[in-house]
Amino acid sequence: MKRPLNLIEAEKQILVASSTEQSPKPHVIPSPPVLPRLTGIMRRIQEVLERKGQVILYGPPGTGKTYWAEQAACELAARASFGTPFENLPNEQRSLLRSEDDAHHAKVRACCFHPAYGYEDFLEGFRPEATTSHMQFVPQDGIFKQLCKDASDAPHEKFYLIIDEINRGDIPRIFGELLMVLEKDKRGKSLLLPLTKRLFRVPDNVYLIGTMNTADRSIALLDTALRRRFGFIELMPDTEPLKNAEAGGIPLAAWLESLNGRIRQYVGRDARNLQIGHAYFMEQGRPIADFATLARVVQEDILPLLEEYCYEDYIKLEQIMGSGLVDAKAQVIRHSLFDPSQQANLVQALLAPCPEVTTSAQAVAAGEQLEAIQEDESGDDGDDEQEV
């Protein structure tokens, strides 16, 4: 009887010792960091891509359509591939997302539609290939078909194709039967290609971002089948990036708003889509700060565009840009004002059609600064003459 009691007591001591002994900590896998939520235009692009699979950014020239397409594609690809914002990636990882020298591994690729762009460039076609004895035609994959092949080989990655100036191409000719399997609910279905007689499908992890300049063509004129398969985001002139910026006495935001107001008033039909975008006044992501650059933008970019809008109607052009810069009677633009020695006169000519801008506090302060600089320059000249 004593031996069993001893065994029971020994087992109790063992159990107490094992329960009081500190157990090893379990291995905890750290959770991935929570990425900040996208906002603004990139958030809208992300939402449309998740819902439709493809989106078109459209609007007047200079509204940042290509910029936002590239920014959104790179940001979304970085989050999907590396779980971090694009700006935090080292150069090696950035090159895996978008590379100029080897497109086959890049997650973000780009093409530009134009009148000569065709089905063989986008999907597939026969291309000449020289051999030792003769020339032969061989099938070659277009940029979109190659992208779909790479996406099929990496189903857990996301691939993006930017189509710049999508409205400049012949959409039915370029896309062909591809429109049938481009819809979100038809992704993954096979389609027999007529040239190579091979099956083709668009994977779920392929996304398209197109850009479209409405000064060239309205979205109402796009192919109906294309419009139904794409989501659309309108980008209009935005003066917020130009806020508090001025060049040579001209407050850029207020001046651009006034200019676009006159365009909407005098150009006529579809004038809303013919406005001037804020990107004309940006350099490397910042507003232009010197008047010489502003003068070049007005002379080389804005005036030719407005001449096209007005189509040799110099009365209309004078109403938009002012009589100080445009002589409607002689049907000429006073390009002599763009000489550096005529800066003060050019400033007055640019501000004349918009008195509300001239009286703004920012314009008054900038004008006083310009006058002070001119007085200093004239004073320096006078001193030189006295010394001589």
ABEGO torsion letter per residue (X at the ends): XAAAAAAAAAAAAAAAAAAABBBBBBBBBBBBBBBBBBBEAAAAAAAAAAAAGBBBBBEBBGAGAAAAAAAAAAAAAAAAAAGBBAAABBAAAAAAABBAABAAABABBBBBBBAABBAAAAABBBBBBBBAABBBBBBBBBAAAAAAAAAAABAABBBBBBBBGAAABBAAAAAEAAAAAABAAABGBBBBBAAAGBBBBBBAABBBBBBBBAAABBAAABBAAAAAABBBBBBBBBAAAABGBBBGGBBAAAAAAAAAAAAAAAAEBGAAAABBBAAAABBGGBBBABAAAAAAAAAAAAAAAAAAAAGGBAAAAAAAAEAAABBAAAGBBBAAAABAAAAAAAAAAAAAABAAAAABAAAAAAAAAAAAAAAAAAAAAAAAAAAX
